[in-house]
């Protein structure tokens, strides 16, 4: 399963600034990093008058824009997607996903903390807090790093989530809900699917395989 680490903290604590240093540190070690920014209030990427904006206003539920260097998709959803679903659907080639926000999720968290912004940390060990990044004197039950110690935070992430990462992964969703699988089931499904597909004419091993099965509606 693709590892996910959430960088959390109060507003204006410096989450984005720290991520701007952490991402190149991990990328420089050879890891492929993806990020997710949580917006609890909704967001708008399209600008009024643009062609994609016109497509959406005309009723298109999913709009994609493609160029030789980039591709972007805007999809209308009925509910906020679970973080695991976002990671599995859109970050298939990454080694690690780092989020900015998602403080209420169950994923491991690194909190950016400044006493000048918040009196006490917003997370504790019960919130799956992995570490604190702070220059303030504070007693903590987790490792604490100073803001300039980006390499120390990267070392922690690398040791906990990246050194023994599997090269291949598989995720399964039932109606958008992630289905937990142990290593035996995950390996069995992966090998079985690859084995059957390899027998097809024109098979050429890809980097990613998407399989969707739509069952008949029933009670």
Steps between C-alpha positions, in 0.01 A plus 500: 500500500627845411620673819333829593638756747297806599672829580260684729491808720305810583443761230811710430727256686723452195379171349547604139840658567623181666364283219684715246821381669399142583382405149833577323689331785312173444500538121876550511531160666338338199141470622198599293284727713136595450309756705136565589377832635184481710247780458213471744312789339506393136709643217471625144778429252321616187473865404179641362506528125762230442407214266509242779277723713253517210510119466414456867225760493355316198464189716821298468563314826868438427726736306860429406756729343809347343830632368830335407633563851197492732150367539236617748153372583212673673234254615169571668445267796195427714709469817852576610722209399682309771870576510583134426283517189666821381844343547409175323331668204741782427842415647574163345866574414607670826689352795338726759209742528537797735191698582463853626213473742267204570556539874190288573622204295646187657827526305837577664543871557786744533384817673649842431469686828565861604395631841455842345218354289345232725540455876533120483539242220176403329598129490617243750610134491134395483481683164783285359747786547837399362711808577497870582683769306549799728755748631305543824589321822230238553471159660389239247453125492622489138827604332540877468693677222598863451375675188839493333543126560326397179744215444416359844129490415583343164711236677203412722262471205751297301564257785133454589337491158740475208795268559299180477233624264369241256562572136150384399174576676132429458192673641136394483188712545138392540275795404784736583580339837853371538512128584791411733709204384777310674829428323395150393178617329674801345782286355257228385276744313790687346667185369172347382394810307843549342516132411165505318568827321842380384324230293312758293609577146702820479585498871766747598554548870380850595580713802138508617188290446148630567217243513142605571210254529148637507251256654127510435309705755320287751343507843 
